[in-house]
Amino acid sequence: MRAADIYLLQCGEGELYVLSIDPTGCNLPRNVCRERWALRAQLKPGELVEEKYADLVHRTAEQGFCVLEDVPRHWLGQAE
């Protein structure tokens, strides 16, 4: 079975990001973001190779989402 893609969403234009199994953010609690969730990246499981993010990916798969404290710039298509 192929691992599902994970989506990076941003709350409006703010600094709050989540990983989600749903590209629309419909599975996210409404009290987490008062603005609209914006899709910023579609991440393939093979792109999430950094060891420090393995737990976040696992939590996202189990719970459907995971709130992030920081986001690697390369996930946003920016140079480090």
Sine and cosine of phi, psi and omega as CSV:
sin_phi,cos_phi,sin_psi,cos_psi,sin_omega,cos_omega
0.00,0.00,0.74,-0.68,-0.02,-1.00
-0.98,0.21,0.68,-0.73,0.06,-1.00
-0.93,0.37,0.66,-0.75,-0.03,-1.00
-0.96,0.28,0.47,-0.88,0.10,-1.00
-0.93,0.37,0.40,-0.91,0.05,-1.00
-0.86,-0.52,0.62,-0.78,-0.09,-1.00
-0.93,-0.37,0.66,-0.75,0.06,-1.00
-0.99,-0.17,0.86,-0.51,0.01,-1.00
-0.87,-0.49,0.51,-0.86,0.00,-1.00
-0.87,-0.50,0.66,-0.75,0.05,-1.00
-0.98,0.20,0.95,-0.30,-0.02,-1.00
0.81,0.58,-0.77,-0.64,0.07,-1.00
-0.95,-0.32,0.26,0.97,-0.07,-1.00
-0.99,0.14,-0.25,-0.97,-0.06,-1.00
-0.99,-0.15,0.08,1.00,-0.02,-1.00
-1.00,-0.01,0.82,-0.57,0.02,-1.00
-0.81,-0.59,0.43,-0.90,0.11,-0.99
-0.66,-0.75,0.43,-0.90,0.26,-0.96
-0.99,-0.15,0.68,-0.73,-0.03,-1.00
-0.62,-0.79,0.42,-0.91,0.11,-0.99
-1.00,0.05,-0.12,0.99,-0.02,-1.00
-0.90,-0.43,0.86,-0.52,-0.05,-1.00
-0.92,0.38,-0.26,0.97,-0.01,-1.00
-1.00,-0.04,-0.31,0.95,-0.06,-1.00
0.99,0.16,0.16,0.99,-0.01,-1.00
-0.88,0.47,-0.36,0.93,-0.02,-1.00
-1.00,0.04,0.00,1.00,-0.07,-1.00
-1.00,0.01,0.59,-0.81,0.04,-1.00
-0.88,0.48,0.69,-0.72,-0.05,-1.00
-0.91,0.41,-0.45,0.89,-0.04,-1.00
-0.97,0.22,-0.12,0.99,0.00,-1.00
-0.98,0.21,-0.57,0.82,-0.06,-1.00
-0.65,-0.76,0.85,-0.52,0.02,-1.00
-0.99,0.10,-0.21,0.98,0.05,-1.00
-0.98,-0.18,-0.12,-0.99,0.02,-1.00
-1.00,0.07,0.64,-0.77,0.09,-1.00
-0.97,0.25,0.71,-0.71,0.02,-1.00
-0.90,-0.43,0.78,-0.63,0.04,-1.00
-0.94,0.33,0.82,-0.57,-0.01,-1.00
-0.94,-0.34,-0.47,0.88,-0.01,-1.00
-0.30,-0.96,0.52,-0.86,0.17,-0.99
-0.95,-0.30,0.89,-0.45,-0.10,-0.99
-0.96,-0.29,0.83,-0.56,0.08,-1.00
-0.98,0.19,0.59,-0.81,0.00,-1.00
-0.78,0.63,-0.59,0.81,0.01,-1.00
-0.93,0.38,-0.33,0.94,0.02,-1.00
-0.99,0.13,-0.23,0.97,-0.06,-1.00
-0.99,-0.17,0.83,0.56,-0.13,-0.99
-1.00,0.04,-0.22,0.98,-0.02,-1.00
-0.89,0.46,0.81,-0.59,-0.07,-1.00
-0.83,0.56,-0.63,0.78,-0.07,-1.00
-0.93,0.37,-0.22,0.97,0.02,-1.00
-0.98,-0.21,-0.02,1.00,-0.04,-1.00
-0.86,0.51,-0.66,0.75,0.01,-1.00
-0.91,0.42,-0.63,0.78,0.02,-1.00
-0.90,0.43,-0.65,0.76,0.03,-1.00
-0.90,0.43,-0.67,0.74,0.03,-1.00
-0.88,0.47,-0.72,0.69,0.02,-1.00
-0.88,0.48,-0.63,0.77,0.02,-1.00
-0.89,0.46,-0.69,0.72,0.01,-1.00
-0.90,0.44,-0.64,0.77,-0.02,-1.00
-0.97,0.26,-0.72,0.70,-0.12,-0.99
-0.99,-0.12,-0.28,0.96,-0.04,-1.00
0.99,-0.11,-0.30,0.95,0.05,-1.00
-0.31,-0.95,0.24,-0.97,0.05,-1.00
-0.43,-0.90,0.83,-0.56,0.04,-1.00
-0.97,0.25,0.69,-0.72,-0.06,-1.00
-0.97,-0.25,0.61,-0.79,0.09,-1.00
-1.00,0.06,-0.52,0.85,0.09,-1.00
-0.53,-0.85,0.35,-0.94,-0.05,-1.00
-0.79,-0.61,0.81,-0.59,0.08,-1.00
-0.87,0.49,0.73,-0.69,-0.06,-1.00
-0.87,0.50,-0.54,0.84,-0.01,-1.00
-0.93,0.37,-0.36,0.93,0.11,-0.99
-0.92,0.38,-0.45,0.89,0.01,-1.00
-1.00,-0.05,0.09,1.00,0.00,-1.00
0.98,0.19,0.34,0.94,0.00,-1.00
-0.94,-0.35,0.49,-0.87,0.04,-1.00
-0.95,0.33,0.54,-0.84,0.04,-1.00
-0.94,0.34,0.00,0.00,0.00,0.00
